[in-house]
Amino acid sequence: MKDKMIESLDEIKSTGLKDIEGVKTLDELEKLRVKFLGKKGKLTAVLRDMGKLSGEDRPVIGQTANEIRNSLEMEINSAKDSLGQKMKEMKMKEEDIDVTISKEELILGHRHPLLHTLEELEDLFISMGFSVVVGPEIETVENNFDALNSPENHPSRDLSDTFYINDDILLRTHTSPVQIRAMKELGAPLRIVSAGRTFRFDDVDDTHSPMFHQLEGLVVDENISMANLIHTLDIFIKELFGSDMKTRYRPHHFPFTEPSAEVDVSCLSCRGKGCELCNGTGWSMELLGCGVVHPKVLEHCGIDSEKYSGFAFGMGIDRITMVKYGIDNIRLLFENDNRFLNQF
């Protein structure tokens, strides 16, 4: 029995050393370690029969087994170090960087004109004491229409105008729902602006897109009137376009403001003198809509309309960008054509 076990141990040693010498990867080496030295390995299998040996033979077999284990472990560790070094050298060779090679010119990007305009608008209103808030692009019908006093038969509620996800959820058609969320959460007094993407079903042409960007503003406090609104917007427009810019307020109707108005600004090309671009009128296209917040909107958000009043305004950031930079097609803002973007 003793001789047979010694013969098996010698065979394990010779086979193991030979296999280790031919290993080419660390994975293969680990599999060999488990095969010969693991709990269910060949060496362990032989040692299970030590209970059948006499008391004199056990120490001899035990010593022989330990010597073989140590020998195999030394070879495995040596092979592991060798393979690790080879892999490191191979990796360094593959990742070698020639610092003398000529490099291509690094092209640095810049702010997209649309994003630049958005940030400029936010910074301007921040300087006027407004806070910037954000809201989700996926909204509830409650926040997008109902809380804003929009009648159930309003055309904007139709499936042909609005992208509905289900009967209660939609892609917001304006950034006004952020005003509702802010009033419900923060109450009054309040002075905020919010900018972001909005969605309406529109055929794409030079000035329309189913996705566009808006900026909404809202002020709620005691004794707020239309005079405060006009004064705020006049300062905003002069800061944005120049101190010589004039504004024109035309009566309009919005469900969430009363009274309401649309605002025109002087033609940026002729500065109000009249030219071909403005058809001799001296006025640019309508820039934004505004008005005094409807009492029903305030009450719906838990604000006492007897104590507080407010004004709101909303503008298309895409339109302002087009006016400011003389862009005649809204598609250019979304096509990401470097030939266009590099002009700014």
C-alpha positions in Angstrom: 0.0 0.0 0.0 2.8 2.4 0.9 4.8 1.7 -2.3 1.7 2.2 -4.4 0.9 5.6 -2.8 4.5 6.7 -3.2 4.3 5.7 -6.9 1.1 7.7 -7.3 2.6 10.8 -5.6 5.7 10.6 -7.8 3.4 10.5 -10.9 1.4 13.5 -9.6 4.7 15.4 -9.2 6.1 14.6 -12.6 2.8 15.1 -14.5 2.2 18.4 -12.6 5.6 19.9 -13.2 5.4 19.0 -16.9 1.9 20.5 -17.3 2.9 23.7 -15.4 5.9 24.1 -17.8 3.5 24.1 -20.8 1.0 26.6 -19.4 0.5 29.8 -21.5 -2.1 31.8 -19.6 -3.0 32.5 -16.0 -6.4 30.9 -16.4 -4.8 27.6 -17.5 -2.4 27.9 -14.5 -5.2 28.3 -12.0 -7.1 25.3 -13.5 -3.9 23.2 -13.0 -3.5 24.4 -9.4 -7.1 23.3 -8.7 -6.5 20.0 -10.6 -3.5 18.9 -8.5 -3.7 20.9 -5.2 -7.4 21.7 -4.8 -9.7 20.2 -2.2 -10.8 17.7 -4.8 -7.5 17.5 -6.6 -5.3 14.5 -7.3 -3.0 15.0 -4.3 -5.9 15.2 -1.9 -7.4 12.0 -3.5 -4.2 10.1 -2.8 -4.0 11.3 0.8 -7.5 10.1 1.6 -6.1 6.6 1.7 -3.6 7.4 4.5 -6.0 5.9 7.1 -5.3 2.5 5.6 -1.5 2.8 6.4 0.3 1.6 9.4 1.5 4.0 12.0 5.1 3.7 10.8 4.2 4.5 7.1 1.9 7.5 7.7 4.7 9.9 8.5 6.7 8.8 5.5 3.8 9.3 3.1 2.8 12.6 4.8 6.4 14.0 4.4 6.5 12.9 0.8 3.1 14.5 0.0 4.2 17.8 1.7 7.4 17.9 -0.4 5.5 17.3 -3.6 2.9 20.0 -2.6 5.7 22.5 -1.9 7.4 21.7 -5.1 4.3 22.1 -7.2 3.4 25.4 -5.4 6.8 26.8 -6.0 6.6 26.0 -9.7 3.1 27.4 -9.9 4.1 30.7 -8.2 7.2 30.9 -10.4 5.1 30.3 -13.5 2.5 32.9 -12.3 5.2 35.6 -11.9 6.6 34.8 -15.3 3.3 34.9 -17.1 2.3 38.1 -15.3 5.5 39.7 -16.5 5.0 38.5 -20.0 1.4 39.9 -20.0 2.6 43.2 -18.6 5.3 43.5 -21.3 2.7 42.6 -24.0 0.3 45.2 -22.7 2.9 47.9 -22.6 3.9 47.0 -26.1 0.3 47.2 -27.4 -0.3 50.5 -25.5 3.0 52.1 -26.4 2.7 55.7 -27.3 5.1 57.3 -29.6 5.4 60.9 -28.2 7.3 61.9 -31.3 4.5 61.2 -33.7 2.7 64.3 -35.2 -0.8 64.8 -33.7 -3.9 66.1 -35.4 -5.0 69.6 -34.6 -7.4 69.5 -31.6 -10.7 71.0 -32.5 -12.5 72.6 -29.5 -16.2 73.1 -29.5 -18.3 75.9 -28.1 -21.8 76.6 -26.9 -24.6 75.9 -29.3 -26.4 79.2 -30.1 -29.6 77.8 -28.6 -28.0 76.8 -25.3 -26.0 80.1 -25.2 -29.3 82.0 -25.5 -31.0 79.9 -22.8 -28.1 80.5 -20.4 -28.0 84.2 -21.2 -31.8 84.5 -20.5 -31.5 82.6 -17.2 -28.5 84.8 -16.1 -30.4 87.9 -17.0 -33.4 87.0 -15.0 -31.2 85.8 -12.1 -29.7 89.3 -12.0 -33.2 90.7 -11.7 -33.9 88.6 -8.6 -35.6 85.6 -10.2 -34.8 82.0 -9.2 -34.4 79.2 -11.8 -36.6 76.1 -11.3 -37.0 73.0 -13.5 -39.8 70.5 -14.1 -40.4 67.2 -15.9 -41.0 67.1 -19.7 -43.6 64.3 -19.1 -46.5 66.0 -17.3 -50.1 65.4 -16.1 -53.1 66.8 -17.8 -54.0 68.4 -14.5 -50.8 70.5 -14.4 -50.6 71.1 -18.1 -54.2 72.1 -18.7 -56.7 72.0 -15.8 -54.7 73.9 -13.2 -54.0 76.6 -15.9 -57.7 77.3 -16.4 -57.7 75.7 -19.8 -61.3 74.9 -20.9 -62.1 71.3 -21.8 -62.9 72.3 -25.4 -59.7 74.2 -25.9 -58.1 73.2 -29.3 -54.7 72.6 -27.6 -56.2 69.6 -25.8 -57.0 67.8 -29.0 -55.1 64.7 -30.0 -54.1 66.5 -33.2 -52.3 69.2 -31.2 -50.8 67.4 -28.2 -48.7 64.2 -27.7 -50.7 62.1 -25.2 -49.1 59.0 -23.5 -52.5 58.1 -22.0 -55.6 59.9 -20.9 -53.8 61.5 -17.9 -50.2 61.8 -19.0 -48.7 63.8 -21.9 -45.6 65.5 -23.2 -45.8 69.1 -21.9 -47.0 71.6 -24.4 -45.4 74.5 -22.6 -43.3 75.2 -19.5 -46.2 76.7 -17.6 -46.8 73.4 -15.6 -43.6 74.3 -13.8 -45.3 77.4 -12.5 -48.1 75.3 -11.2 -45.7 72.9 -9.4 -43.8 75.9 -8.0 -46.9 77.6 -6.6 -48.2 74.4 -5.1 -44.9 73.6 -3.5 -43.5 77.1 -2.6 -46.6 79.2 -2.2 -46.4 83.0 -2.3 -44.5 85.3 -2.6 -42.7 83.8 -5.6 -40.4 85.0 -8.4 -39.2 82.2 -10.8 -38.2 81.4 -14.3 -38.1 77.9 -15.9 -36.7 76.9 -19.3 -36.8 73.6 -21.2 -38.1 71.5 -24.1 -41.8 71.4 -25.0 -43.7 69.4 -27.5 -46.7 70.1 -29.8 -47.8 68.5 -33.0 -46.6 70.9 -35.6 -45.6 70.4 -39.3 -42.0 71.3 -39.7 -41.3 74.4 -41.6 -39.0 77.4 -41.4 -40.4 78.6 -38.0 -42.1 75.5 -36.6 -41.0 72.3 -35.1 -42.8 69.6 -33.0 -40.1 70.1 -30.4 -39.0 73.5 -29.3 -37.7 75.4 -26.2 -39.5 77.8 -24.0 -38.8 80.0 -21.0 -41.6 80.9 -18.6 -41.5 83.6 -15.9 -43.8 84.0 -12.9 -44.1 86.6 -10.1 -46.6 86.3 -7.3 -46.8 88.8 -4.5 -49.1 91.5 -3.0 -50.1 94.4 -5.2 -48.7 93.0 -8.5 -50.2 94.6 -11.6 -49.8 94.9 -15.4 -47.5 97.9 -14.8 -45.0 95.7 -13.0 -45.1 93.2 -15.9 -44.5 95.9 -18.5 -41.7 97.4 -16.5 -40.0 94.0 -16.0 -40.3 93.0 -19.7 -39.0 96.3 -20.9 -35.9 96.0 -18.8 -35.4 92.4 -19.9 -35.7 93.3 -23.6 -33.4 96.3 -23.4 -30.8 94.3 -21.6 -31.0 91.5 -24.1 -31.2 93.4 -27.4 -30.0 96.9 -26.6 -31.2 100.1 -24.8 -32.7 101.5 -28.0 -35.2 98.7 -28.4 -38.9 99.5 -28.1 -41.8 97.3 -27.2 -45.4 97.1 -28.3 -48.1 95.3 -26.3 -51.1 94.0 -28.2 -54.2 92.6 -26.4 -54.5 88.8 -26.7 -56.3 86.0 -24.9 -54.7 83.2 -22.8 -56.8 81.1 -20.4 -54.3 81.4 -17.6 -53.9 85.2 -17.6 -56.4 88.1 -17.6 -55.7 90.7 -19.1 -53.2 89.1 -21.6 -51.0 90.5 -24.3 -48.5 89.7 -27.0 -45.2 91.6 -27.1 -43.5 92.9 -30.3 -40.0 94.4 -30.3 -38.2 96.7 -32.7 -36.7 95.2 -35.8 -33.1 94.2 -35.0 -32.0 95.1 -38.4 -33.2 98.7 -38.8 -33.8 99.3 -35.1 -37.4 100.5 -35.7 -36.7 102.7 -38.8 -38.3 100.3 -41.3 -36.6 98.0 -43.8 -37.2 95.0 -46.1 -36.9 92.5 -43.3 -39.7 94.0 -41.3 -41.7 95.1 -44.4 -41.2 98.7 -43.5 -43.1 98.4 -40.2 -40.0 98.8 -37.9 -41.3 95.9 -35.8 -39.9 92.4 -35.5 -42.2 89.3 -35.2 -44.1 88.7 -31.9 -41.5 87.8 -29.2 -43.5 86.6 -26.2 -46.9 86.3 -24.5 -47.7 87.6 -21.1 -50.5 88.7 -18.7 -51.7 89.0 -15.2 -52.2 85.6 -13.6 -55.9 84.6 -13.5 -57.3 84.4 -10.0 -58.6 80.8 -10.7 -55.0 79.7 -11.3 -53.9 81.1 -8.0 -56.8 79.6 -6.1 -56.2 76.2 -7.7 -52.7 76.2 -6.4 -53.8 77.2 -2.8 -52.9 80.9 -3.0 -55.3 83.5 -1.8 -56.3 85.6 -4.8 -57.7 88.3 -2.6 -54.3 88.9 -1.0 -51.9 88.0 -3.8 -51.8 88.7 -7.5 -49.1 88.0 -10.1 -47.9 88.2 -13.7 -46.5 85.5 -16.0 -44.8 85.5 -19.4 -43.6 82.9 -21.8 -41.3 83.1 -24.7 -39.8 80.7 -27.4 -36.1 80.4 -26.9 -35.7 79.2 -30.4 -37.4 82.3 -31.7 -35.3 84.6 -29.7 -32.2 82.8 -30.9 -33.3 83.1 -34.5 -34.0 86.9 -34.1 -30.8 87.5 -32.2 -28.5 85.7 -34.7 -30.5 86.3 -37.9 -31.3 82.6 -38.5 -34.1 82.2 -41.0 -34.8 78.4 -40.5 -35.5 76.7 -37.2 -34.2 73.3 -38.7 -30.7 74.7 -38.5 -30.8 74.7 -34.7 -31.4 71.0 -34.5 -29.5 69.5 -37.5 -26.0 69.8 -35.7 -24.3 70.7 -39.0 -20.8 72.0 -38.1 -20.9 74.2 -41.2 -23.7 76.1 -39.5 -22.6 75.8 -35.9 -19.1 77.0 -36.5 -20.4 80.4 -37.4 -21.2 81.2 -33.8 
